[in-house]
Amino acid sequence: MTTVPLTRHCHNCGLEYAIPGLPGRTESCHRCGADLKVCLNCISYEPRMAHQCKDRRADPVAEKHMANFCEYFDFARRE
């Protein structure tokens, strides 16, 4: 059985984010230009929860695809 490594990707185009650490608030995808520090790229993003966030400490963010100042952001790893 082969295990697929989980990597971090742009929520918009799927380009892998290979730079170590977390993206800064103004950092964008090199392929499509989408912001990277966004709710849609966060491990806490959950569309079925209140404010679409599993982290109850985080302030609500209206635009999930726009860069924000959330201090609890952690880049989600996906196949």
C-alpha positions in Angstrom: 0.0 0.0 0.0 1.4 3.4 -1.1 0.9 6.4 1.1 0.4 9.7 -0.7 2.2 12.5 1.2 0.0 15.4 2.3 1.1 18.8 1.0 -0.1 22.4 1.1 -1.9 23.8 -2.0 -3.5 27.0 -3.2 -7.3 26.8 -2.6 -7.9 28.3 -6.1 -5.7 26.5 -8.6 -4.1 23.7 -6.6 -0.4 24.8 -7.0 1.7 23.2 -4.2 3.1 25.7 -1.7 6.6 24.3 -1.1 8.1 27.1 0.9 8.8 26.2 4.6 6.7 27.9 7.2 3.4 29.7 6.8 2.6 32.3 4.1 2.5 35.9 5.1 -0.7 38.0 4.9 0.3 39.6 1.6 1.7 36.4 0.0 -0.1 35.1 -3.1 0.0 32.1 -5.3 2.6 32.3 -8.0 0.3 30.7 -10.6 -3.1 32.3 -10.1 -2.4 35.3 -7.8 -4.9 34.2 -5.1 -4.2 35.1 -1.5 -2.7 32.2 0.5 -3.3 33.2 4.1 -7.1 32.7 3.8 -9.7 30.7 5.6 -10.1 28.3 2.6 -6.5 27.2 3.1 -6.7 26.8 6.9 -7.0 23.5 8.8 -9.8 25.1 10.9 -12.0 25.9 7.8 -15.3 23.9 8.0 -18.2 25.0 5.9 -20.8 23.3 8.1 -19.8 25.1 11.3 -20.8 28.5 12.6 -18.7 31.2 10.8 -17.2 28.2 8.9 -14.4 27.8 11.5 -13.6 25.0 13.9 -11.5 27.3 16.1 -13.8 29.1 18.5 -11.1 31.6 19.5 -10.9 33.0 16.0 -12.7 36.2 15.1 -15.3 35.7 12.3 -14.0 36.5 8.8 -16.6 37.5 6.1 -14.5 36.9 3.0 -13.1 33.4 3.2 -11.0 33.8 0.0 -9.3 37.0 1.0 -6.1 37.5 3.1 -6.8 38.1 6.8 -5.1 38.7 10.1 -6.2 35.5 11.9 -3.6 34.5 14.4 -4.8 30.9 14.4 -4.1 30.2 10.7 -2.4 26.9 10.0 -2.0 25.8 6.3 -4.1 22.7 5.6 -2.3 19.7 4.1 -4.1 17.7 1.4 -3.4 15.0 -1.1 
